[in-house]
Amino acid sequence: MTVWSCLTCGIEYPDAVMSPDCCLICTDERQYVPPTGQQWVTQQQLESRHAFTLTEVEPRLHSIEVTPAFGIGHRPLVVSTDGGNLVWEPSGFLSPGLVDAIRNLGPVVAISASHPHLTGASISLSHALGGVPVYVNADDRRWVCRPDDVIEFWTDRLDITAGLSLVQAGGHFPGSSVAHWAGGAGGRGVLLSGDTVMVSADLRSVSFMRSYPNNIPLSARSVRKIAAALAPLDYDRIRGAFGTAIQADSRQLVEDSANRYIGWLTDAIRDPDERL
């Protein structure tokens, strides 16, 4: 039997002799099947094609970069706390060396992702680490591509360790969430936002979308819901899914970006050069 992974999104599927007919994730409007069609790979094939680099991006926070990029190309993060570690947004690539590198950072007590697109090889990683819980928001239950007993469903808020929590914000998916690490950034707080809140290219703003590759916006209602869910959290830094970060004033910038987004959606903001 073989664990198959979608070449386009990197999500793993159950052990099977033959690959699935199609990827549940990629046939949804938020993702895509490329013009070349649906393709599948095994972890054995991936091990011969890819490598990884583990980098400490700030004290007690490590980033994993897979080269060449695989699937969506995001960069997983490992948050280390006194109560155990969280692997956030695991890659679809997994090798014995990567498992050892994660294990060497300390005991992993949780694996999770902001939304179904970035779950990667969560189940395989959990099995390699002895059955670590994989936390999936219950509102995204139908997008689980590899059901397993290690999956634990949660809603609203889940405290992983002291000072490290998952918070449901909705938007991109109903269960889209963030990880709030109160001790990060020297105690000023860090938000690991995934695609729930996308760090923009200017590194001074964020955005919100139903589909990033297909340019489908979120409603004003959805953006207000995200902003309201994040408003009570104390954080100064925000780290996105692709190695980008806003280093300071992130809480205010998220609020400002939400107001700007809603302003354009509702026509409350207009281009000053537009003829009315």
C-alpha positions, 0 to 999 in steps of 0.5 A: 500500500502507498500514501499518495500526495497531490503534486499540486497542493501536496496534501496526502491521501490514504494508503492505497494500491492505486492513486485517487482519481482526483484531489478533493482540495484542488477541484474546489474553487479555492484551488485548481487542477493545472492544465497538465491534469491531476498528478500524484507522487509518493514520499519515496519519490519526493525524498529523491527530488527535494531537500529541506533547510531548518532555520531559526527565524527568532528564538524558539521559532524555526522555519522549514524551507523545502527546495525545490518548492513542493505543492503550494510551497509554504514554509512550515514553522515549529514553535518551541515552548516549555510545555512542548512544541507545535508544528504549524502548517506541515509540508507535504514533503517528509523525510527521515532527516526532516523528522529527526530535525523536528524531533531534535527541537524538543517534544512535539505535542501538536500538529496543526494548520491554518486551513485545509490547503496547508495540512501537507503530510500531517498524518505521516508526520504524526505517525513518525512522531509516535501519534502526536495529535493533529488538530483540525477545526471541526468546521473544516471536517469535510476537507480531511483527505486522510482520515486517521485516529490521530485527528482531533477536532476543535472549535473557537479556541484551543490552548496547546500549551501555556501561551500558545493557542489556536484561534478560529477566525473563519474567512478563507475557510469556515474553520480558518485559524491562526496560532497565537504565541504570546511569548514570541517577539521577545514577549510582544506576541506573534501571530502565525497567520497562514492564509487566514490573514495574508502578509502583503508584499509591502510588509506593511499590510495584509489581505483576505481572500476566499481564493488567492490563486483564483482571485475570489474576494471575501465578503465584508461580513467575513472580513469583519468576522476575522478582524473581530476574532483577532482583535482581543489578541495581543501581538506585535509581529505576524508571520505568514505562510510563505516566509514573509513577516511584519515585524512590528505594529502588526495588530494595528496594521491588521485592523487598518487593512481590514478597514481598507478592504471593506472600504473598497468592497463597499465603495466607501473608498474610491480612487481620487482620480476616478471621475464620479 
